[in-house]
Amino acid sequence: MIDLAQLYGFHDRTVLVTGGGRGIGRAVCELFTAAGARVAVSDIDAAGAGAVAAMLPGAVAYPCDVSDEGSVTATTAQVVRDFGRLDAVVHVAAIFPKRDFLSMTAAQWDALHAVNTRGTFLVMREAIKAMKAGARGGAIVNVASTSGERASVTNNANYGASKAAVINLTRSMAIETAGDGIRINAVLPGGVATEGAKAATEQMKADGLSLGGPMTGPGRMPLGRVADPHEIAAACLFLAADAASYITGVSLPVDGGFLVS
Ligand SMILES: NC(=O)c1ccc[n+]([C@@H]2O[C@H](COP(=O)([O-])OP(=O)(O)OC[C@H]3O[C@@H](n4cnc5c(N)ncnc54)[C@H](O)[C@@H]3O)[C@@H](O)[C@H]2O)c1
């Protein structure tokens, strides 16, 4: 008899979600809680993480800056101490300011990579260490972007480079952790209706930049709309679940068909 709860459920499992305070991360926290997980909601926005944890049974908030080595190390260790185990990490936290490439400063370049690239390295490093120590295997899902595979919109080169790094870190470490039963995959959203996306678009307009590029062209979003955050969360749940037990190192587009258009 096939047991769907075993394939897709997370009963008695602990899942750490970075960037869980709003947007896609909040939807991930909601879906994993519905699937039975005890969720550690981490975010640099302590109030946001606290509000999400407060509405989810069993969830606990952890203020954490993924760009800060001490913060990531301490948070991961605290989650393991509090819950006794770490079964999955969904790494969602990132920033995506739109910048004109030619006027972008080195400090602006570095600030984005501190969060998106170094943050992914730190979150993965600490998660893998904790999972190896637990000796139960585990799953890591990195939320990257179609921008990491293909130029999608203009004024976004720095971000695209960081998400290409996330995709490559996913592949590199998938082969190095498979022997420990740790699977590492990435989800590549296209456009998603979130607070962060709205704020980035408004800031871009305030900076006098316009949104152009392939994703804005006619027919380039075959499903005809941007995603709801829960549609990204559903892919994260699948890749972290036992249903995906033979999947590692993949980058799954959840993009309404953009990459094949
Ligand atoms: N929204 C989209 O259209 C879209 C498209 C492709 C990929 N993505 C990716 O999806 C993920 C989530 O995007 P979103 O739209 O939900 O963004 P969002 O801005 O709405 O939420 C991001 C969360 O990450 C947190 N965060 C930011 N910097 C952090 C740090 N240094 N440490 C810890 N937490 C930090 C924020 O406080 C926020 O709660 C990101 O990785 C983003 O790159 C989003």
The ligand as an SDF file (V2000), in Angstrom:
LIG
                    3D

 44 48  0  0  0  0  0  0  0  0999 V2000
    9.6830   37.2980   -5.9750 N   0  0  0  0  0  0  0  0  0  0  0  0
   10.1930   36.9040   -7.1320 C   0  0  0  0  0  0  0  0  0  0  0  0
    9.7220   37.3120   -8.2200 O   0  0  0  0  0  0  0  0  0  0  0  0
   11.3670   35.9420   -7.1600 C   0  0  0  0  0  0  0  0  0  0  0  0
   11.7590   35.4270   -8.4070 C   0  0  0  0  0  0  0  0  0  0  0  0
   12.8380   34.5400   -8.4410 C   0  0  0  0  0  0  0  0  0  0  0  0
   13.4880   34.1860   -7.2840 C   0  0  0  0  0  0  0  0  0  0  0  0
   13.0920   34.7150   -6.0950 N   0  0  0  0  0  0  0  0  0  0  0  0
   13.8290   34.3210   -4.8980 C   0  0  0  0  0  0  0  0  0  0  0  0
   12.9200   33.8470   -3.9290 O   0  0  0  0  0  0  0  0  0  0  0  0
   13.4280   34.1300   -2.6210 C   0  0  0  0  0  0  0  0  0  0  0  0
   12.4030   34.8840   -1.8070 C   0  0  0  0  0  0  0  0  0  0  0  0
   11.9910   36.0380   -2.5030 O   0  0  0  0  0  0  0  0  0  0  0  0
   10.7360   36.9050   -2.0110 P   0  0  0  0  0  0  0  0  0  0  0  0
   10.1790   37.5280   -3.2390 O   0  0  0  0  0  0  0  0  0  0  0  0
    9.8750   36.0990   -1.1210 O   0  0  0  0  0  0  0  0  0  0  0  0
   11.5060   38.0500   -1.1850 O   0  0  0  0  0  0  0  0  0  0  0  0
   11.0330   38.9540    0.0600 P   0  0  0  0  0  0  0  0  0  0  0  0
   11.9220   40.1590    0.0260 O   0  0  0  0  0  0  0  0  0  0  0  0
    9.5640   39.1700    0.0420 O   0  0  0  0  0  0  0  0  0  0  0  0
   11.4310   38.0490    1.3100 O   0  0  0  0  0  0  0  0  0  0  0  0
   12.7800   37.7590    1.5680 C   0  0  0  0  0  0  0  0  0  0  0  0
   12.9910   37.5190    3.0400 C   0  0  0  0  0  0  0  0  0  0  0  0
   14.3880   37.3220    3.2530 O   0  0  0  0  0  0  0  0  0  0  0  0
   14.7840   38.0860    4.3700 C   0  0  0  0  0  0  0  0  0  0  0  0
   16.1960   38.4650    4.2820 N   0  0  0  0  0  0  0  0  0  0  0  0
   16.7690   39.4090    3.5010 C   0  0  0  0  0  0  0  0  0  0  0  0
   18.0750   39.4960    3.7620 N   0  0  0  0  0  0  0  0  0  0  0  0
   18.3430   38.5900    4.7260 C   0  0  0  0  0  0  0  0  0  0  0  0
   19.5220   38.2240    5.4340 C   0  0  0  0  0  0  0  0  0  0  0  0
   20.6990   38.8400    5.2050 N   0  0  0  0  0  0  0  0  0  0  0  0
   19.4500   37.2400    6.3460 N   0  0  0  0  0  0  0  0  0  0  0  0
   18.2580   36.6250    6.6100 C   0  0  0  0  0  0  0  0  0  0  0  0
   17.1100   36.9540    6.0070 N   0  0  0  0  0  0  0  0  0  0  0  0
   17.1530   37.9210    5.0610 C   0  0  0  0  0  0  0  0  0  0  0  0
   13.8800   39.3200    4.3650 C   0  0  0  0  0  0  0  0  0  0  0  0
   13.8170   39.9390    5.6520 O   0  0  0  0  0  0  0  0  0  0  0  0
   12.5560   38.7190    3.9040 C   0  0  0  0  0  0  0  0  0  0  0  0
   11.7730   38.2970    4.9960 O   0  0  0  0  0  0  0  0  0  0  0  0
   14.7360   34.8870   -2.8380 C   0  0  0  0  0  0  0  0  0  0  0  0
   15.7930   33.9590   -2.8130 O   0  0  0  0  0  0  0  0  0  0  0  0
   14.5710   35.4540   -4.2330 C   0  0  0  0  0  0  0  0  0  0  0  0
   15.8140   35.7150   -4.8390 O   0  0  0  0  0  0  0  0  0  0  0  0
   12.0480   35.5850   -6.0040 C   0  0  0  0  0  0  0  0  0  0  0  0
  1  2  1  0
  2  3  2  0
  2  4  1  0
  4  5  1  0
  4 44  2  0
  5  6  2  0
  6  7  1  0
  7  8  2  0
  8  9  1  0
  8 44  1  0
  9 10  1  0
  9 42  1  0
 10 11  1  0
 11 12  1  0
 11 40  1  0
 12 13  1  0
 13 14  1  0
 14 15  2  0
 14 16  1  0
 14 17  1  0
 17 18  1  0
 18 19  2  0
 18 20  1  0
 18 21  1  0
 21 22  1  0
 22 23  1  0
 23 24  1  0
 23 38  1  0
 24 25  1  0
 25 26  1  0
 25 36  1  0
 26 27  1  0
 26 35  1  0
 27 28  2  0
 28 29  1  0
 29 30  1  0
 29 35  2  0
 30 31  1  0
 30 32  2  0
 32 33  1  0
 33 34  2  0
 34 35  1  0
 36 37  1  0
 36 38  1  0
 38 39  1  0
 40 41  1  0
 40 42  1  0
 42 43  1  0
M  CHG  2   8   1  16  -1
M  END
$$$$
